[in-house]
Amino acid sequence: MASFARNIAPLAGAAALLAAPAAAQPDFSEVEVTAQEIAPGVAVLFGAGGNIGVSHGEDATLIIDDQFAPLSAKIEMAIDDLGATPVKYVVNTHWHFDHTGGNEHFGGTGATIFAHDNVRIRMMEGGTAAGTTVPPAPPQALPLVTYPQGLRFHLNGDTINLMFLGGGHTDGDSIALWEEANIVHMGDLYFAIPGYPFIDVASGGSVYAAMLSLDLVIAMIDDETKVIPGHGPMSDKAELVAYRAMIGEVVRRVEAARAEGQTLEQALAANLLADIDRGEGGFIDADAFVTAVWNSAD
């Protein structure tokens, strides 16, 4: 994908921060939160962790995801630099700590947090994500408004649809679709970075659900849609279609190995993805992705 050639160094740094155990206390002091305006009243913030979508204007400021807790002040500064008012609404695309770390801060400032039902459940219970043990979230960090399928904001001259399409990265993934601005925030259903998709099977993720969710989004958007990935630079429909096709090819190969009676260990030893170039680095390597695909079928 063409986007892999852009901004690789910052992405590698973000990947290292995500991969570090929480107990390691990664240093966020050097992280810069930058803004890219992608339409009037709509921006995306890049820092460490998941990309943040921003809707701002006369009505209120809404953000989609809020990265790591130590970055909250930098996120507020970046939002202020857009000329936006303080955050009133927060949407979590899923429960992972690199997308919800700022919840406690923004909840404490009076923002209302929205998410799928399963996001609140998993945050309340805690668990394991990306190899890190995550404790139960404090009450102030929990989504206050949850939904089983979606809801709609009429905000800043646009209609922003939050939709649960069946998940896939986890069991609580939402996308956000701006109708008039023609923008979609994918959360971690889409990684526009090197490496392979992270399917968090332990959090209810499934590669089959992810493929269905991607197919539904692709059917909704057009060639002019601006696509905000969960991680990586801005993207578009063509790159999203290529990403979905890559996942489908990996699934085909893994299913063929299973049909031949191979074990997971044999499939990994066969290096099934040797000719699929996903670049260097990223969160998930080929073996981890093949394992997730294998476990999705169990």
N, C-alpha and C positions, 0 to 999 in steps of 0.2 A: 504494500500500500504506500502511496506517495507520502502520506503523513508521517511515516516512520523516519523519513529523512530530516524532519524538522524537530528542533528542540530536544534532541536526544539527551544531552547532558543534564538539563533540568529534570527530565523524566526519570533518568537513572537515579538521581538524588532522591526524588520522591519515592521511587520503588524501594530504595534502601530504608527510608524512614518507615514505610509501611511494613516492611519485612522485619524490622527490629522489634524484639519483645517489648511489651509495655514497661517491664521492670528496668529496661536498659536506659529509659529516659532520654530518647534521642534529642539532639540539640536543634531546636527550632529557631534559634536566634539569627541564623543566617538565611532563613527562608524569606523570600520576598513574595508578597502577594500582589499580583499585577492584574489589571483589568483590561479586557478587550470589549469594546462596545460593538455589538453585532447587529443592532437595529435600534431605532429610536426608543429609548426607555428599556432596552434589554442589553445586558452585558454578561460576560462570563469572567469569573475570577480564577486565576491559576495560582497555586501555591504549593502545598504538600498535602496529599490526600486527594479526595474526589473534587472534580471541577464544580464550582459553585455557579449556578445560574442566578441572575438578578433581574427582577422586574421592578422598575422604579418610575415614579411619576407623581401626579397630583394626588392619587388615592392613598398610596402606601408603598412601602418597600417590602418585597417578598424575596427570600433567597431559597434556593434549592440546594440542600446540603450545606454543611458548615465546617468541614475538615477536622483538624485536631484542635483540642482545647487551647493549647498555648498560642494559637494563631488568631484567637478571637479579636484581640485589639487591632491586629494588622488587617483583618477582614473588615472591621468597622472603619478603619482609616481609608481603605480602598473604596468602600461604599460611599463614604463622605466625599472622596475625591470625584466621584461620579456626579456629585450634586444631589445625592439622594438623601432622604430622611432616614432616621434610624430604623432598623429592621422591626417590622411589625408581625410578619408571618415567616415561619420556617417550614420547609417541606423536607422530609427525609426520604430519599429514594430507596433506602434499605437500612439495616441496623448496624452495619459495620462501623467501627470506631473512627475510621478515616473519613467518614461522611457525617457522623453524628457527634463528634467530639466537642463541638461548640454548643451543643444543645443546652447544657447546664448554664452557660453564660447567657445565651440569648433568651432562654426561658426566664432567667433571673432579671433580665431587663424588661420583661413584660411581653415578649413575643409569644405568639401562639404557635405551637408546633403541630404539624399535620403529618400523617403517615398511614401506611396500610396497617390493618389490625395486627399482623404478625410481627411488624417492627416493634410495636409497643410490648407485645408478649416477650419477644426475645430480649429486648432491652431490660425488661423487668426481671427476667430470669438470669441473665448473663449467660456465658457459655464460652466457646472457643471460636475464634475467627482468625484466619491467616496464621494459624499456629500460636496464637496468643490467647491466654486466658483473660476473658473480659468479665469483670464483676458486675453484679446488677447495677443498673443506672440509678442515680438519685432521683427522687420524684420530680424535681425541677427540670430534669433532662428528658423526661418521658413525653412522647407525643400526647397532646391533650385531646386532639380530634383525630379519630381513626375511621377507616372505611374499609369495606370488603372488596369493592370494585373501583371506586373512584369518586371524584367530586370536581367541581368547576369553580374557578375564581373568575369574577368579572372585575378586572383590575387594570388601571392605567391604560384604558382604551383598548384592551385586548381581552380575549377569553382564553384562560389557561386551564387546560384539562389535565387533571391528574388521573392516570389510568393504571390499574393492575391488570395485566394481560395474561397472567398465569405464572409470572416469576421466571426463574431459571438460574440466575446468579445465586439467589436465595429464594425463600418462599414468600418474600414480601416486597419484591421490586416494583416500584412505580416509575412510569415515564411521565414527563410533563410536556404537553404540546400547546404551543402558542398558536391559535388559529389564524389571527390576522398577520402576525409577524412571520409566520411560517417557520417556526423554530421548534426543535424537539430536543429535550434533555433526556438522555438514555440511561443515566445512572450507570451501574456496572454491568448492565446487559451488553455494553459495548466498550471495549478497551482499544483505543486508537494509539497503542504503544507497541513496542516490540514484545515478543513473548506470546504466550497463549492465554486464552480466556481463563479466568478464575471461576470455576464452578464450585461453590461452597456446598457440597453435598451434605455436610454436617448441619448446615443451616437450612436444609430443605431444598437446596438447589438441584437442578437436573438439566443436563444438556438438552434433553428433548423439550422440556418446557422453555428453555432459552431459545431454541430454534423457532418454536411456535410464536413466542413473543416478538422475536425479530421479524418473522414473516408478517405479523400483524402490523408492526410499525412500518415496514417497507411498503405495505399495501396502502397505508394512510398518507404517505408523504410523496413529494414529487422531486424533480431534478433541481428545483430551486430551494428546497428546504435546507436550512442551516442545522447541522447536527452537532450537538454538544455531547461528546462521549463522557463516560465516567472518569476516564484518565486519558490524557493526551490532548493534542491541539484540535482546533475546530475541524469538523469533517463534513461530509456530504452524503447523499444517498448512494452514489456510485461506490464509495468506500465502504459504506455499511453493507451493501449488497455483496461486495467482495468478501467482507468479513464473514457474513452468513454462509457464503459458499464454501469458505475454508472450513468452517465448523462442520458443515454437512459432509465434506470429503473426509475429515478425520473420523466422524461417526461411521461413515461407510466402511472405512478400513478397519476400525475396531470391531464392528459387527461381523465383518468377514472373518477376522481372526477368531472370534468367539464361535462362529458357525463351523470353522475348521476344527474346533475342539481344543484350541490353544488355551492355556492358562494365562492369567494376567502377567505372570513373570515371563512367560514365553513371548507374549506380545511386546512387552517392554524390551526384551533382548533382541527382538526382530527389528527394532528401530523403525517403526512403521511410518514415522513422519520425517524421515531423513531428507526427502526432497521438497519439503514445505519450508520455505525460508521465511521465518518470522523475525529476523534480525537478532541482535545481541541484547541480552538483559531482559527486563520485564519482570513481572511478578511470578509467572508460572512457566516452567520449562515443558518440553514435550512429554517427558515421562509423567509429570504431575497431571497434565491435561488428559493423556491417554487413560490414566488411572481414574480421573473424574468421569470420563465418558464411560468407562467400564462399570464403575459403581453406579452410574445413573441408570444402567440397564438392569441392575439387580433388584 
